[in-house]
């Protein structure tokens, strides 16, 4: 889990290169990109795991009634998690040229400017999760296809049209 930030950033760079040039970067370029992204990606993996654990604990507390608020608090928490997830998903295509911090800041701006892009990113991810459950054999290629779909959402809905 510690390398997930570097893997996602490297995969996003490779997919962005493929989308722009209709060719994948060389293995040497991919390895160099992964090496460059490895240390900066470790905090991303740690924050992602800790964030997932906090969300799971909060949902358990709301479900079990430990935290007052019931259904309304659960719905509000669900919306907050969806918004933050949309920001992270919209940041993935921006990793091709920058850092996680810059990508997340730009993704927040993108979500405020084009909310439909966040919804599209969540739907694309839900379809990928459904495919992972129904067709477990495609688990090796599914992350690349998800990143490709997120790049398509970014290019279609977020980038200004010329």
Secondary structure in CASP SS format (residue, H / E / C, confidence):
PFRMAT SS
TARGET T0000
AUTHOR 0000-0000-0000
METHOD secondary structure of the structure
MODEL  1
X C 1.00
X C 1.00
X C 1.00
X H 1.00
X H 1.00
X H 1.00
X H 1.00
X H 1.00
X H 1.00
X H 1.00
X H 1.00
X H 1.00
X H 1.00
X H 1.00
X H 1.00
X H 1.00
X H 1.00
X H 1.00
X H 1.00
X H 1.00
X H 1.00
X C 1.00
X C 1.00
X C 1.00
X C 1.00
X C 1.00
X H 1.00
X H 1.00
X H 1.00
X H 1.00
X H 1.00
X H 1.00
X H 1.00
X H 1.00
X H 1.00
X H 1.00
X H 1.00
X H 1.00
X H 1.00
X H 1.00
X H 1.00
X H 1.00
X H 1.00
X H 1.00
X H 1.00
X H 1.00
X H 1.00
X H 1.00
X H 1.00
X H 1.00
X H 1.00
X H 1.00
X H 1.00
X H 1.00
X H 1.00
X H 1.00
X H 1.00
X H 1.00
X H 1.00
X H 1.00
X H 1.00
X H 1.00
X H 1.00
X H 1.00
X C 1.00
X C 1.00
X C 1.00
X C 1.00
X C 1.00
X H 1.00
X H 1.00
X H 1.00
X H 1.00
X H 1.00
X H 1.00
X H 1.00
X H 1.00
X H 1.00
X H 1.00
X H 1.00
X H 1.00
X H 1.00
X H 1.00
X H 1.00
X H 1.00
X H 1.00
X H 1.00
X H 1.00
X H 1.00
X H 1.00
X H 1.00
X H 1.00
X H 1.00
X H 1.00
X H 1.00
X H 1.00
X C 1.00
X C 1.00
X C 1.00
X H 1.00
X H 1.00
X H 1.00
X H 1.00
X H 1.00
X H 1.00
X H 1.00
X H 1.00
X H 1.00
X H 1.00
X H 1.00
X H 1.00
X H 1.00
X H 1.00
X C 1.00
X H 1.00
X H 1.00
X H 1.00
X H 1.00
X H 1.00
X H 1.00
X H 1.00
X H 1.00
X H 1.00
X H 1.00
X H 1.00
X H 1.00
X H 1.00
X H 1.00
X H 1.00
X H 1.00
X H 1.00
X H 1.00
X H 1.00
X H 1.00
X C 1.00
X H 1.00
X H 1.00
X H 1.00
X H 1.00
X H 1.00
X H 1.00
X H 1.00
X H 1.00
X H 1.00
X H 1.00
X H 1.00
X H 1.00
X H 1.00
X H 1.00
X H 1.00
X H 1.00
X H 1.00
X H 1.00
X H 1.00
X H 1.00
X H 1.00
X H 1.00
X H 1.00
X C 1.00
X C 1.00
X C 1.00
X C 1.00
END
